[in-house]
Amino acid sequence: MARYVGSSCRLCRQENLKLFLKGDRCYGDKCSFERRPYAPGQHGQRRGRKPSDYRVQLREKQKVKKIYGILEKQFRGYYFRSERKKGITGTNLLVLLESRLDNIVFRMGFSNSRNQARQMVRHNHFLVNNKKVNIPSYLVRPGDVIDVKEKSRKIPQLLEGMETVVRRGIPDWIEVEKEKFRGTLKSLPNREDITMPIQEQLIVELYSK
């Protein structure tokens, strides 16, 4: 399966926005975006021309793909699936992305980043409703219970994630029982629950052309 293997900090600098792709490091002094808040490359510090509408829409799509760690083909599939559902297409898209198992694991504090959560899911560290699930794109439904396997509860990355989750907080639509290494998706998030700086309407406009 194709995946991005380059520098995570470079992605933040491309979007001129801290995407928190490296977990707790993004909150400290070692964050590359804090030290070099300009685009990568030899021309990164130059002032560019006013971007076109298409460029603004494209950059918004690229930003959301980077936040959730998804490549184009899969992202496009999510968009068309959102378009077929009732409701607002942009909101449907964000709710689908938030429902991914790797994102839910990250939101629960069982990992430091979505990338780390994706790897842990693939390595069979989690159960969904007492069944093994190792597909990061698995869509979690309201009422589903996610447990950390008993033999996986001493993994350093997991313990570190549970300690540092207080920096970003656990959403109200998720319930976590830390002592049991368990979390429950109480409900799907509303648009106002997704506080990341995303303008999903730009993505809808891009795909609607």
Disulfide bonds with the S-S distance in Angstrom:
none
